[in-house]
Every structure is written in structure tokens, then in C-alpha cells.
Amino acid sequence: MNQALLSKIPPKPRRIKFYSTIILVFGIIISSAMFSGFSVIDIISNLRFAFRLIDSMFFPPAWDYADNVIKPLLQTVQMAIVGSFFGAVIAFPVALIAAGNFIKIKWLNQITRIFLNFFRTIPALVLASLFVSIFGLGSFAGILALTIFSFGLISKMTYESIEAIDYGQVEAIISLGGNRFNIFRYAILPQVLPQFISYTLYAFEVNIRAAAVLGYVGAGGIGQYYEIFLSLRRFEFVGIIVMISFGAVLLIDFISSSIRRRLV
Amino acid sequence: MIKFVNVNKTYPNGTVALVDVNLEIQEGEFVAILGLSGAGKSTMLRTLNQIIDVTSGNIIFNNVDVNTYEMYGDNIEKEIARQKELNPEFDETKLNLKEIDITKIKGKKLRKMRSNIGMIFQNFNIIKRMSVIQNVLSGRISYNPTWRTIFGFFPKKDKEIALQALDRVDIIEKTYHRASDLSGGQMQRVAIARSLAQNAKILLADEPVASLDPITTFEVMRFLKKISVEDGITMIANLHHVDLALEYATRIVGVKEGKIVYDIQIKGKNKKDIIKDLEIVYGRPISHDDFVGEE
């Protein structure tokens, strides 16, 4: 390389920021592991217990018990369907209020968002136990918990989608003399509806998994069976529930993701 | 007649878009607004239908009926005849025509006035997930109660109006196609049809051909010219190309840094002189790039 070219090259940037970020991130992970009592040695020394457990769960599978699993599993899916549906129904109007490009009142957007964050902070399991204490044992409490849970999830993603729409179409409807309802119907709804449905299906998939544990606090569904068999240490029954649930989740994910692909 | 009186617009971030704009436009004129990007052309159009409000000044429309906020414009007789055609029970004795400053009105009245002012855009802004006919019917929203528009139940009369509008821009064969399947030129024609269905008396065109190829550009400009001449629609178009302005407009208004620096009626003038004068607007001689070229 000749001197003239060499003198033109700018000084190589130092990557102190990059390296210090990496060190910081790893520092956080390692210290978290230490403080929370995570230990690789414990894993290795207990590995044989894990294998024994897996063996008693799945080998051989307790197929004769499968019949009894279907009904509570179906109930779990039904809870997820109803919860996702009502969650979505409440989520849309609230998302509209949270979206700064539809309702141009800043404090109202902010309050709505804080309110949404509040609901998303509470885990579904906690919501379920609270509803059990209000409405008593059973799937109704579970459905309410899933409704609130999906409401928080769907409304957040939907208001972000509403804020990302092409505003030109809104301008077009304004220029036609449209009122707020017209803007909603002709400029916003066509743009966000596919995404909204997609979020609802996603919430449904998440709800299926969440619904499976709600029975632990008496909120209906398959969770009750988990609780009973785990406390009785009947791992072969736990194993068959896991296997059948896995099949159901696979099937539902397949169906809902193929619907979603067609939408977007 | 439309009158800008000392209109100023400064955006909240401090950008000065319009400075003391005074302009009078007569019914049926085809005004081309020329100027560099950022000169204030788009702001000027958007203040006319109050998508953007003004900082100060007035924008006045003559002969607006204060009962319905329908615009009767310069040719009152013609508009009365049209209203009678649409509604046989129309009673012209109830008209109360006044000058209205659109910057001073709000809510329902403003929306009613907007329904007289069509707008087409550079990126068309039609609703891509709806069919062509639904898009054109959306031009009728201000003539129908909200519940009808929400469910999309438009009366038969409106469907007729929409189909006629599609026929006038030669795209009726696409009536039931999804709007997203159309080409750019076709989308812009649907947007023009929407303005026709809206019964616009004034049409604002914000860079209507900027995202089209030269051939479709001439096609869309011809349709704009056609409806301007045939229906007497006042056309106000922001354009980038000097030759389009000279070919299709009746008047050129030049905007520079938010001010009107040039204003000329094209008829009877030497085009070469106008091209030379436009240096004031662009701050440089007009070059080959300012032309679309021959058709």
C-alpha cells in the first residue's frame, strides 16, 4: 500500500462499547445463575433420577388411561377458545383508544396503555386464583382469567399495528367528509383486521398452554388431573396426559398457523 | 370561487410551510402548482380541505348554502339544476348562500364541506383490501347515515352513481376486482372515480402522477382534464413536470419557500416565455429533467 492511500484511511474505530456490552451481559447471566442457586453439578449428579422419572412416565405409556384424559383436555381447549374470543372482543375497542393516531388525546392514550400494562403484569395463574375466590371452583374462573390474559396480549399488539397503518388512507377518508366511524370502518379496519385475527389466534395458542395449568388452582381443565397425579406420584398418568396434550397442541398450532398464513 | 387570504402555516416543529398566501381561483380553472419539494405545495392543498389547519388567515368559498353546507360555486344555476336532478323535491327558495371561511368551521359542517372537495394522492390511498366498487362507494359516505356506511349497505342509487363513475374513467370491467390487484394507473383511476362519486366540485390532486410511468401519466392527466372540462370541476394539482402543467392546466402558480412567486394564465402566452419565467420558482434554469417528454 502506498503512503498516500495509507494517510487517507480513517483511524480504526475502537470497539470498547461492543466488548463492554458483551462482558456486562455475560456478567448478568452468570451472577443471576449463582444467586438463584443454579448448578451444573446438581444436574449431572441427579441425572439418573431424571431418567428413572422419564422411564416411569413414558415406558410403557399408560394407554388404557387415555380415554379419561380426552374429556378434561377438551374442556381445556374450550376454555381457551372462549377466553381468547372474549379477550379479543374487549381488546379491539381498547386498542383503538390506546392508538395515538386514532384518538389524538395523549393523556387518554397513555392512561389506557398503563391500564393494559397493569393487566399484563398479572400472571394468568394468579388471575385464575383470584377469580376462583370470587366465583368459586370451576372452569368459569379459568375462562375469565384467560379472557383478561388474552385481552392484555391482543390489545397491546393491536394498538401497535393500528399506529403503524398507512395514514394516507385515513387522509383519503377524511377528505371524503368521513366521520370517526367511517375512518375506522374504511381506513383502519381493512388494514389491521388480518393482523388482529392473527394475534387472536396466537393468543389462542398461548392460552391452550396456559389453560393446562389453571386447574392447579381449581379453575377447571386438565390441570386438576396434573395436580392429582403428581401429588399421588402416579407418573405414568402424568406421562399420558403430557403426550395427549402434546398431540393436541401440535394439531391446534398447525391449524391456527395455516389460517394465519392465509390471512397475512 | 376559492380565496386564500393571508394564509400562514407554521408546523408545531417550527417548519414554516406557507407565508402570506393570497390566491383567488375561479370555478372550472385547472391550476397547476409548481415548486420544489418542500416548497409548501402539499400543505397548501391540505389546508383547502382542512386536513391541515392554518396558523392564521382565511380560506373562503363563495356561495355555500348555510343550511346544508353544500357548495354552489360561481355557477349557481347549474348547481341548482344538478341538485334538482338528484332530488326532485329540491326547493331552491330555501337556499341561503353565503361566503364561508372553511378555517372557522368544525365537526359536521366541516365534513359536509369536505364532501364537496375531492382529493387524489401520489400513492392513490385507495383501500387495497376492498373491491373497486366498494372503494368508489366510499365516496358516498358523507351522503349516507353512519350505520349504512358501517355495514356497507349503500342505496341502489349510490351504486348507480359509482358504476357511472367507473365507466367514465374506463375501468368498469374491474368493478369486482380487489383494489390491490390493480396497476398504479388503474388505482389512480379508481381514486378519480371515487372523487366523481363524491360529487366533488373541487378536486385537489397531490402529485397525482408522481408514482406512474410516462404513458400512464398522460392517461391519468387526460382523465383529470376531461372531468375538469366536462363537469366544470375546479382542479388544483401539484405537479413536478413543467410540460404537464403547460399541456393540461389553464393556469400555473409557482410556490417557493411557502410564498407564491409566480402566477400566470397560460392561454395566449408563449410557452417558451413561461418556461423561462419558471426560473424564479425553481431558482435555476428549467432543464430536461423537468419534462416527462413526448407522449
HADDOCK unambig.tbl for C-alpha pairs under 7 A between the chains (distance, minus, plus):
assign (segid A and resid 168 and name CA) (segid B and resid 125 and name CA) 5.51 0.50 0.50
assign (segid A and resid 169 and name CA) (segid B and resid 125 and name CA) 4.73 0.50 0.50
assign (segid A and resid 169 and name CA) (segid B and resid 126 and name CA) 6.39 0.50 0.50
assign (segid A and resid 169 and name CA) (segid B and resid 127 and name CA) 6.65 0.50 0.50
assign (segid A and resid 172 and name CA) (segid B and resid 125 and name CA) 6.17 0.50 0.50
assign (segid A and resid 175 and name CA) (segid B and resid 49 and name CA) 6.74 0.50 0.50
assign (segid A and resid 175 and name CA) (segid B and resid 114 and name CA) 5.82 0.50 0.50
assign (segid A and resid 175 and name CA) (segid B and resid 115 and name CA) 6.90 0.50 0.50
assign (segid A and resid 175 and name CA) (segid B and resid 118 and name CA) 6.49 0.50 0.50
assign (segid A and resid 175 and name CA) (segid B and resid 119 and name CA) 6.28 0.50 0.50
assign (segid A and resid 176 and name CA) (segid B and resid 114 and name CA) 6.23 0.50 0.50
assign (segid A and resid 176 and name CA) (segid B and resid 115 and name CA) 5.03 0.50 0.50
assign (segid A and resid 176 and name CA) (segid B and resid 118 and name CA) 6.53 0.50 0.50
assign (segid A and resid 176 and name CA) (segid B and resid 139 and name CA) 6.05 0.50 0.50
assign (segid A and resid 176 and name CA) (segid B and resid 142 and name CA) 6.99 0.50 0.50
assign (segid A and resid 176 and name CA) (segid B and resid 198 and name CA) 6.93 0.50 0.50
assign (segid A and resid 177 and name CA) (segid B and resid 111 and name CA) 4.26 0.50 0.50
assign (segid A and resid 177 and name CA) (segid B and resid 112 and name CA) 5.97 0.50 0.50
assign (segid A and resid 177 and name CA) (segid B and resid 114 and name CA) 4.91 0.50 0.50
assign (segid A and resid 177 and name CA) (segid B and resid 115 and name CA) 4.53 0.50 0.50
assign (segid A and resid 177 and name CA) (segid B and resid 142 and name CA) 5.57 0.50 0.50
assign (segid A and resid 178 and name CA) (segid B and resid 111 and name CA) 6.54 0.50 0.50
assign (segid A and resid 178 and name CA) (segid B and resid 141 and name CA) 6.38 0.50 0.50
assign (segid A and resid 178 and name CA) (segid B and resid 142 and name CA) 5.96 0.50 0.50
assign (segid A and resid 182 and name CA) (segid B and resid 149 and name CA) 7.00 0.50 0.50
assign (segid A and resid 182 and name CA) (segid B and resid 150 and name CA) 6.85 0.50 0.50
assign (segid A and resid 185 and name CA) (segid B and resid 150 and name CA) 6.11 0.50 0.50
assign (segid A and resid 187 and name CA) (segid B and resid 127 and name CA) 6.77 0.50 0.50
assign (segid A and resid 190 and name CA) (segid B and resid 129 and name CA) 6.03 0.50 0.50
